Amino acid sequence: HSEAGALEYCLELKPAENLSSGLEAGLQVRYFLGASVDFRPRIGGATRAQGVAAGTLAMWKAAGIDPSLAAVAAGVAASQVMSFAEGSTKLDWGVEIKAVPAAASARRNGFQRVIDACTSTFKVAREQGADELRATGAAAVVGLAEGGILSDGRTDAGLNEYGAAVGNAVFQALMNAGAGGPGPKDQRESVCTALVTLGGLRAGEVAIAVAQAAKGAGRQARDTASAANAVLGVLQRATQAAYVVLCGCPGAQLPADPGAFCRAVLEPLNIARIHAFVNDSVYVQTR
């Protein structure tokens, strides 16, 4: 399939399609999200985001995965496309993506890309059938990860301030999207705060850790493989911690093992973009 043809096929795929169709669509999505393609400037917009969401959902359902987790994976995958949408587009699921230059820092654009990544993950996951808690947890991790990838070369003190601002942006995005579970506002605020701090760390600590893992002390400029693995390690631990937070929420009835949730959040990430991030000298170099 061509790039456009594969994504259009994913968009047209219906949930009732058979196993082979679901896997075929999903493999196309995984190809575009995998290490061989960095679609920062090339792929964006509502149609492609919808295609990625549909293809991911079909693949995960065809593999017999919990439908709620399949929807979480679809939301994460769609957010990876929508982070780079050109122009402002109103999507069917009610997420509006602002036009932001690809190279612009999060700070200079009011953390809009962090907000977009967080909001789109939550709303697309919910639209596709994810439960509120796991959609909220996934959105928090994706938003914090986006903030880390957009870090802009601050010193240690500046990076701490930046991380706190990312945490605040993620918290506001979650609250504005109606995330945090079905409870009253104060309960939702408590859940969102716990996710942004992972139950007790500084707000935005994940964004700080991603920046440090990518270009931290002792890392060689071209040591992209170990740096990318370090970033993914940070995100895996953050996702596990977020799941612990979710399990402790009022009324939560989630499996004790975080493994399936971690896969749903981490596997759809744009790995090529992480490799590009750790190999890009404009990002943070800590002391």
C-alpha positions as CSV (number, residue, x, y, z in Angstrom):
1,H,0.0,0.0,0.0
2,S,1.0,3.6,-0.5
3,E,1.2,5.8,2.6
4,A,-2.1,7.6,1.8
5,G,-3.8,4.4,0.6
6,A,-3.0,2.4,3.7
7,L,-4.3,5.1,6.0
8,E,-7.5,5.6,3.9
9,Y,-8.0,1.8,4.2
10,C,-7.7,2.0,8.0
11,L,-10.2,4.8,8.0
12,E,-12.7,2.8,6.1
13,L,-12.3,-0.3,8.1
14,K,-15.3,-1.3,10.2
15,P,-15.0,-2.9,13.6
16,A,-16.8,-6.0,12.4
17,E,-14.1,-6.7,9.8
18,N,-12.4,-10.1,10.1
19,L,-9.2,-11.0,11.8
20,S,-6.9,-10.7,8.8
21,S,-8.3,-7.3,7.7
22,G,-7.8,-6.0,11.3
23,L,-4.3,-7.2,11.5
24,E,-3.4,-5.9,8.0
25,A,-4.7,-2.4,8.9
26,G,-2.9,-2.5,12.2
27,L,0.4,-3.5,10.7
28,Q,0.2,-0.5,8.3
29,V,-0.3,1.8,11.3
30,R,2.5,0.1,13.2
31,Y,4.8,0.6,10.2
32,F,4.1,4.4,10.2
33,L,4.6,4.6,13.9
34,G,7.7,2.5,13.9
35,A,11.4,3.2,13.7
36,S,11.5,3.4,9.9
37,V,9.3,6.5,9.5
38,D,9.3,9.9,11.2
39,F,6.1,11.6,10.1
40,R,6.6,14.9,11.9
41,P,6.2,17.1,8.8
42,R,4.6,14.6,6.4
43,I,1.6,13.1,8.0
44,G,-1.0,15.1,9.8
45,G,-4.6,16.2,9.7
46,A,-8.0,14.8,10.7
47,T,-8.4,12.1,8.1
48,R,-5.1,10.5,8.8
49,A,-5.6,10.7,12.5
50,Q,-8.9,8.9,12.1
51,G,-7.3,6.3,9.9
52,V,-4.6,5.6,12.5
53,A,-7.2,5.4,15.3
54,A,-9.4,3.0,13.3
55,G,-6.5,0.8,12.2
56,T,-5.1,0.6,15.7
57,L,-8.5,-0.2,17.2
58,A,-9.1,-3.0,14.6
59,M,-5.7,-4.6,15.2
60,W,-6.0,-4.7,18.9
61,K,-9.5,-6.0,18.9
62,A,-8.6,-8.6,16.3
63,A,-5.8,-9.8,18.6
64,G,-8.4,-10.4,21.4
65,I,-7.3,-7.4,23.5
66,D,-9.7,-5.9,26.1
67,P,-11.8,-3.4,24.0
68,S,-11.2,-0.6,26.5
69,L,-7.4,-1.0,26.2
70,A,-7.8,-1.2,22.4
71,A,-9.5,2.1,22.5
72,V,-6.7,3.5,24.7
73,A,-4.1,2.4,22.1
74,A,-6.2,4.0,19.4
75,G,-6.3,7.3,21.3
76,V,-2.5,7.3,21.8
77,A,-1.9,6.4,18.2
78,A,-4.2,9.2,16.9
79,S,-2.5,11.7,19.2
80,Q,0.9,11.0,17.5
81,V,-0.5,12.1,14.2
82,M,-2.6,15.0,15.6
83,S,0.5,16.5,17.4
84,F,1.7,17.5,13.9
85,A,-1.6,18.4,12.2
86,E,-1.2,21.5,10.0
87,G,-3.8,24.2,10.4
88,S,-6.7,24.1,12.8
89,T,-9.1,21.2,12.1
90,K,-12.3,20.3,13.8
91,L,-12.4,16.5,14.2
92,D,-15.5,14.3,14.4
93,W,-14.7,13.5,18.0
94,G,-14.5,17.1,19.0
95,V,-10.8,17.7,19.3
96,E,-9.6,21.0,17.8
97,I,-5.9,21.1,16.8
98,K,-4.1,24.4,16.7
99,A,-1.6,25.3,14.0
100,V,1.9,25.2,15.6
101,P,5.2,25.2,13.7
102,A,7.0,21.8,14.1
103,A,10.2,23.3,15.4
104,A,8.6,25.8,17.8
105,S,9.2,25.2,21.5
106,A,6.3,24.3,23.8
107,R,7.0,27.4,26.0
108,R,6.7,30.0,23.2
109,N,3.4,28.5,22.1
110,G,1.7,28.3,25.5
111,F,2.3,24.6,25.7
112,Q,-0.5,24.1,23.1
113,R,1.1,21.0,21.7
114,V,1.2,19.4,25.1
115,I,-2.4,20.3,25.6
116,D,-3.4,18.9,22.2
117,A,-1.5,15.6,22.8
118,C,-3.2,15.2,26.2
119,T,-6.7,16.2,25.0
120,S,-6.7,14.2,21.8
121,T,-5.5,11.0,23.6
122,F,-8.3,11.3,26.1
123,K,-11.2,12.2,23.8
124,V,-10.3,9.8,21.0
125,A,-9.8,6.9,23.5
126,R,-13.2,7.7,25.1
127,E,-14.9,8.0,21.7
128,Q,-13.5,4.6,20.8
129,G,-14.8,3.0,24.0
130,A,-12.1,3.3,26.7
131,D,-13.2,3.7,30.3
132,E,-12.6,7.1,31.9
133,L,-9.8,6.2,34.3
134,R,-7.5,4.4,31.8
135,A,-8.2,7.1,29.2
136,T,-7.2,9.7,31.7
137,G,-4.1,7.8,32.7
138,A,-3.0,7.4,29.1
139,A,-3.6,11.1,28.3
140,A,-1.6,12.2,31.3
141,V,1.4,10.1,30.3
142,V,1.2,11.2,26.6
143,G,1.0,14.8,27.6
144,L,3.9,14.6,30.0
145,A,5.9,12.8,27.4
146,E,5.1,15.4,24.8
147,G,6.4,18.1,27.2
148,G,9.6,16.2,27.6
149,I,10.2,15.9,23.9
150,L,9.5,19.6,23.4
151,S,12.0,20.7,26.1
152,D,14.0,23.6,24.9
153,G,17.6,23.5,26.3
154,R,17.2,25.1,29.8
155,T,19.7,24.8,32.6
156,D,18.9,22.6,35.6
157,A,16.9,25.3,37.3
158,G,15.1,26.3,34.1
159,L,14.3,22.7,33.4
160,N,12.6,22.3,36.8
161,E,10.5,25.4,36.1
162,Y,9.7,24.1,32.6
163,G,8.6,20.7,34.0
164,A,6.3,22.3,36.5
165,A,4.7,24.3,33.6
166,V,4.2,21.2,31.6
167,G,2.6,19.5,34.6
168,N,0.2,22.4,35.0
169,A,-0.6,22.3,31.2
170,V,-1.4,18.6,31.5
171,F,-3.6,19.1,34.6
172,Q,-5.6,21.9,32.9
173,A,-6.0,19.9,29.7
174,L,-7.3,16.9,31.6
175,M,-9.7,18.9,33.6
176,N,-11.0,20.9,30.6
177,A,-11.5,17.6,28.7
178,G,-13.7,16.2,31.6
179,A,-11.1,13.6,32.5
180,G,-10.4,12.1,35.9
181,G,-13.3,9.7,36.3
182,P,-17.1,10.1,36.8
183,G,-16.9,11.7,40.3
184,P,-17.4,15.3,41.4
185,K,-15.0,18.0,40.4
186,D,-12.9,17.9,43.6
187,Q,-12.4,14.1,43.1
188,R,-11.5,14.6,39.5
189,E,-9.0,17.2,40.5
190,S,-7.4,14.8,43.0
191,V,-7.1,12.1,40.3
192,C,-5.5,14.5,37.8
193,T,-3.1,15.9,40.3
194,A,-2.0,12.4,41.4
195,L,-1.4,11.5,37.7
196,V,0.6,14.7,37.0
197,T,2.8,14.0,40.1
198,L,2.7,10.2,39.8
199,G,1.4,10.1,43.4
200,G,4.0,12.3,45.1
201,L,6.8,13.5,42.7
202,R,7.1,17.0,41.4
203,A,4.5,18.1,38.9
204,G,5.9,17.4,35.5
205,E,8.7,15.1,36.8
206,V,8.2,12.8,33.8
207,A,8.9,15.7,31.3
208,I,12.1,16.5,33.2
209,A,13.2,12.9,33.2
210,V,12.5,12.5,29.5
211,A,14.6,15.5,28.7
212,Q,17.4,14.3,31.0
213,A,17.3,10.8,29.6
214,A,17.6,12.2,26.0
215,K,20.5,14.6,26.5
216,G,21.6,14.1,30.1
217,A,25.0,14.2,31.7
218,G,27.4,11.6,30.3
219,R,25.5,10.9,27.1
220,Q,27.4,11.0,23.8
221,A,25.9,13.2,21.1
222,R,25.5,10.3,18.7
223,D,24.6,7.6,21.3
224,T,21.0,7.6,20.0
225,A,20.2,4.0,20.7
226,S,20.9,4.1,24.4
227,A,19.3,7.5,24.8
228,A,16.1,6.4,23.0
229,N,16.0,3.3,25.2
230,A,16.5,5.5,28.3
231,V,13.5,7.7,27.2
232,L,11.3,4.7,26.7
233,G,12.4,3.4,30.1
234,V,11.3,6.6,31.7
235,L,7.9,6.4,30.0
236,Q,7.5,2.7,30.9
237,R,8.1,3.5,34.6
238,A,5.8,6.5,34.4
239,T,3.0,4.5,32.8
240,Q,3.4,1.8,35.5
241,A,3.2,4.5,38.2
242,A,0.2,6.1,36.6
243,Y,-1.6,2.7,36.6
244,V,-0.9,2.4,40.3
245,V,-2.6,5.8,40.8
246,L,-5.6,4.7,38.7
247,C,-6.0,1.5,40.8
248,G,-6.2,3.6,43.9
249,C,-9.0,5.8,42.6
250,P,-12.4,5.6,44.2
251,G,-14.5,2.9,42.5
252,A,-11.6,1.6,40.4
253,Q,-12.0,-2.0,39.3
254,L,-8.9,-2.6,37.2
255,P,-6.7,-5.7,36.8
256,A,-3.7,-5.7,39.2
257,D,-1.1,-6.2,36.5
258,P,-0.2,-3.0,34.7
259,G,1.4,-4.8,31.8
260,A,-1.5,-4.6,29.3
261,F,-2.1,-0.9,30.1
262,C,1.6,-0.2,29.6
263,R,1.6,-1.9,26.2
264,A,-1.5,0.0,25.1
265,V,0.1,3.4,26.0
266,L,3.7,2.7,24.8
267,E,3.4,0.5,21.7
268,P,1.5,3.2,19.6
269,L,4.1,5.9,20.3
270,N,6.0,7.3,17.4
271,I,9.4,5.7,18.1
272,A,11.0,7.4,15.1
273,R,10.2,10.8,16.6
274,I,11.9,9.8,19.9
275,H,15.0,8.8,17.9
276,A,15.0,12.1,16.1
277,F,14.6,13.9,19.4
278,V,17.6,12.3,21.1
279,N,19.7,13.0,18.0
280,D,18.7,16.7,17.8
281,S,21.2,19.2,19.3
282,V,18.5,21.9,19.9
283,Y,17.1,20.0,22.9
284,V,18.1,20.0,26.6
285,Q,21.7,19.3,27.7
286,T,21.7,19.0,31.5
287,R,24.8,19.7,33.6
